[in-house]
Amino acid sequence: MAANSAFCIEGVVTAILPQTGLYRVRLANGHELLAHLTGLSRRNVTLAAGEKVNLELSPFDLSVGRIRSEEK
């Protein structure tokens, strides 16, 4: 499989886990997963419950994702 075989999907932040930098995100199909912010976004972006986000998921582990950017 190619190194960049990750795919993007939209989700909604449902919970912010305290002091871990992790967010619980619900996808359109009802599946919930853990996600974290990427790179410098950790310092510049603050998310609240109910916000829409773009996630990057690996086909190898669908329970964890990376939040790429916010939907405005």
C-alpha positions as CSV (number, residue, x, y, z in Angstrom):
1,M,0.0,0.0,0.0
2,A,1.2,3.5,-0.7
3,A,2.6,5.7,2.1
4,N,-0.1,8.3,1.6
5,S,-3.1,6.0,1.5
6,A,-4.9,8.0,4.2
7,F,-8.4,9.3,3.3
8,C,-10.3,12.4,4.5
9,I,-13.8,12.5,6.0
10,E,-15.9,15.0,7.8
11,G,-17.0,14.7,11.4
12,V,-18.4,16.7,14.4
13,V,-16.6,17.2,17.7
14,T,-18.7,15.7,20.5
15,A,-16.3,15.9,23.4
16,I,-13.0,17.4,24.4
17,L,-11.0,15.1,26.6
18,P,-9.3,17.0,29.4
19,Q,-5.5,17.6,29.4
20,T,-4.8,15.1,26.6
21,G,-5.2,17.0,23.4
22,L,-7.7,14.4,22.2
23,Y,-11.2,15.0,20.9
24,R,-14.0,12.5,20.5
25,V,-15.5,12.9,17.0
26,R,-18.7,11.5,15.5
27,L,-18.8,10.7,11.8
28,A,-21.9,10.9,9.6
29,N,-22.5,7.1,9.9
30,G,-22.6,7.3,13.7
31,H,-19.2,5.9,14.3
32,E,-17.2,7.7,17.1
33,L,-13.4,7.9,17.2
34,L,-10.6,9.7,18.9
35,A,-8.8,12.5,17.1
36,H,-5.9,14.9,17.7
37,L,-4.8,18.2,16.1
38,T,-1.9,18.2,13.7
39,G,1.3,20.2,13.8
40,L,1.1,23.9,14.7
41,S,-2.7,23.6,14.8
42,R,-2.3,22.5,18.5
43,R,-1.3,26.1,19.4
44,N,-3.5,28.1,17.1
45,V,-6.8,26.2,17.0
46,T,-9.2,25.7,19.8
47,L,-12.2,23.5,19.2
48,A,-15.6,23.3,20.9
49,A,-18.2,20.6,21.0
50,G,-20.4,20.7,18.0
51,E,-17.8,22.1,15.5
52,K,-17.4,20.4,12.1
53,V,-13.9,19.2,11.3
54,N,-12.0,17.4,8.5
55,L,-10.3,14.2,9.6
56,E,-7.6,12.2,8.0
57,L,-7.9,8.4,8.7
58,S,-5.5,5.6,8.1
59,P,-7.1,2.5,6.5
60,F,-5.1,0.4,9.0
61,D,-6.7,1.9,12.2
62,L,-10.1,3.5,11.8
63,S,-10.5,4.2,15.6
64,V,-8.0,7.1,15.6
65,G,-7.7,10.1,13.3
66,R,-6.0,13.5,12.8
67,I,-7.9,16.7,12.6
68,R,-6.6,18.5,9.5
69,S,-8.6,21.8,9.5
70,E,-11.8,23.4,10.7
71,E,-14.9,23.8,8.5
72,K,-16.0,27.5,8.8
